Amino acid sequence: MDRPYAIEMLHITKRFPGIIANDDITLQLKKGEIHALLGENGAGKSTLMSVLFGLYQAEEGIIKKDGVEVSIKDPNDANALGIGMVHQHFKLVECFTVLDNIIMGVEPTKMGFLQKKEARAKVMELSERYGLKIDPDALIEDITVGMQQRTEILKMLYRENEILIFDEPTAVLTPQEIDELMEIMRNLAAEGKSILFISHKLNEIMAVSDRCTVLRKGKYIGTVETKDTSVEQLSAMMVGHDVNFHVQKTPAKPGDVVLDVEHMTVASKLHKKNAVRDVSLQVRKGEIVCIAGIDGNGQTEFVYGLTGLEPVVSGKITLCGQDITHMSIRKRNILGMSHIPEDRHKHGLVLDYSLEDNLVLERYFEPEFTSKAGFLRRDNIRKYAEKLIDEYDIRSGQGPVTIARSMSGGNQQKAIVAREIDKDPELLVAVQPTRGLDVGAIENVHKELVAQRDAGKAVLLVSLELDEVMDVPDRILVMYEGEIVGELDPKTTTQEELGLYMAGAKRDEVRE
């Protein structure tokens, strides 16, 4: 007998200015199943889930829970119906602890006093049961993105939600954390929870989902049984044409040194130990060097030190022959450094600015965009933005004047990639550049990185995606506990060997 439906979204239509985000979409989630929702960036996946979670109201269509029509006007209604959601961009209070974030809004009290001890016991029991290791007393601003995500999952479990929505849950995780999350999702489904899993990582959908619904440009394409389909079929349904999964590139021809980092040490905000310890590396013209490692091993702090977001404790950074160790970020930019940051909301965009203003954030003071009298040349900015939107296929409801916050995560990422590459840098520092992008967009970003390399630029890639680490760079440097522990050649190494270095089980004995 077929399992009954836990949730049915029937003929949902949701419109925004200039765009129909969901156009007559029907989605049915069975009890106890993991149901994947697949689609390109801007296909309407997050919008559909936001309708289910009460963040948006649909103009047409109905939602049923357990066969009964329900009205979900806001997230409180959703929570009351047992629906929880882990958002693509986490909804956490940075200056609060992990525990405070989990219990916020449903704090246990006795005679008006907060009963944190009981809450802590329940949270620790849940974290133990589902293998979600967390430090309840750490501040959100001090923990890795993977830990923040576990905090979000525990928020849902603490509220005893039955229907769990995961919006791009693996976009920010390491390969090991992804495996752990898959295991957690299987355990939750086995306990009878129903899971909606938004993703565009096809191998994860194949590995963990029972069924998969595909959306394209806001329309429903179809629902398939995962076991009866293939990665190729799903990707063709998703983008409308076949996709090449391997990076095409010729052997590198490295030239002069562009970036020279000598004995760099960066402090940690989390503990007394330094996050980056005595790291030296070089990146040359015409090569892609990748820093690989499990999240939280100093890559973030290394990039902060390199790009000027954090001061370095000691060491020297040379870019194109100039010492930039203590230079401002703008000076580093002008000298030829571009930076695609890890956290696109915190360091990549001004979310309440328009798309066009975000695209000239680092160049608005140039004569092309500002007159001698100090006024912005709005026409030039508009033209420039339209050029980039066209070249990089940045999709948004109202073109250049779209507010960045209202764009899908993947299109926000495309805007940053466009801005940073179009500056024609000498050194491109690309941190998780394909995070949250669909297969078609990933293919394009990888092509751009290789094109930069072939144009004689230096590319420093920082990635947590094993496939990307193996496929894109010419050299791999593995970072473990703030040190470079190995240099590998992607042509001769294996994922297993790479994994051993990343876990700290293996390190190159010969050190300069």
C-alpha positions, 0 to 999 in steps of 0.5 A: 500500500502506498504511504499517505501524503504528509504534505501536498502543495497543489497548483501553487503559483507565486509572483514577484515584480517582473517574475513568476517564481512558481508557475502552477507547481504541484509537490507531494511529500509522502510520510517518512520519505526523503523527497528531493527538489532539484532545479537550477539557480532561480528555478523557484525551489526556495520560493516554493519552500518559503510558501510552505514555511509561511514566509510567502503567501501564494496567489493561487493553489492550496496546501494540505497536511495529512489530507486536510487543507491548511492555512500557513500565514507565517512561520509560527503557523508552520511550526504549529503544524510541525514544519521546520526549515533550515534555510540556505542562509542561516537564521541565527543570532551571531552574538548568541550562543549555540544553545540560546539560538536553539531554544529561542522562542520556545524557552522553557520557563518556570514561574517566569524564570528561564530553565536552561538546565533542562533545555541544555539536557534536551539539546545534548540528548538530541545532539548525541542521538543524531550525531550532531556534535556541537558546543552549546556555549560557543558563540555563533560568530565564532563557529564554522559554517558546518557547526552553524548548520547543525545548530539549525537542524537541532532547532528543528529537532528541539521543536519536534518538527515532523516535516523538515525542509533542508534548503541547500543543506550541503552547500557549505559542508565538507565531504565528511560533514556531507556524509554525516548529514546524509546519515542524519537524514536517513536516521530522521526518515527512518524515525518517521520524519518526512524530509524535503531536500532542496539541492542541485548536487545530483550525486547527493540526490541519487545517494539519499532521496527516495523521489525527486521533483524537478523545477525549471524556470519556475515550472514543474518538469516532473517527479521521478523515483530516484532508483529508476533514474540517472545523474545524466537524466536528472541534469538534462531535466534540470537545465534542458540540455546535456551537461559536461561534468569534467573540466576541459583544460590543457596542461598549465604553463606556470610563469613568474611568481605573482603571490608569495606568502612567507611564514604567515601566522594569523590569530584565531578568534576561537581559542588561544592557538593561532589559526594559521601557523607559519604558512609559506606558499607561492602562486605563479602566472598561468596556474591554479593552486587549490588549498584543500582541507576540512572546514575549520582548519585555518583556510578561512583565516588564511584568506582573511589575512591574505585579502586584508580582512584580518591582520596577520600576526607575522609573516610577509605577503608579496603581490606582483613584487610589492609588499602588501602585508599591511596594505588596505583592502582597496590598495590590494584590489588596485594592485590586482587582487580579486576575492570571491569570498566564502560568505557572500552575504557578509563579505561579498554583497551589500544586500540592500543595494541594487545589483548594479551598485553591487557590480561596481562596489570596488570600482565606483571611484574610477573615472568611468563611473564617477565624474571629476565633480564626484558624481556617479555616472549612472548611465555608465554604471547601468550599461556596465551592469547590463553587460555583466548580467548578459555575459554571466547569465545573472537572473533577477526579476528587475535586471540591474535595479533588482535589490541584491537581497531578493535574488536567489543565492546562486544568482548572488554568487554569479554576480560576485564572480562576474564582478571579481573576474571582470576586474581583470585581476593578476591574482584571483582568490576564489573561495568556494566559488561554486557554492550554491551553484547548479551544474550548468553554472558550476561548469561556467565558473570552472571554465572562467577559472581555467580561462583566467589561468590560460590568460596568464593570471594566478588563481588561488582556489580554496575549496571544500568540494572533493570533485572540484579539488581533484578536477580544477587545479594544477597543484593541491596544497592540503591545510590541516590545523593551520599548516600546509601538510602536503602538496599533491598533483591532482593528476597522480593522487587519489581521493583516498590519499587526499582524504588522509592528508585532509584528516591529518593522518598523513603529511609530507616529511620533507619541509622546506 
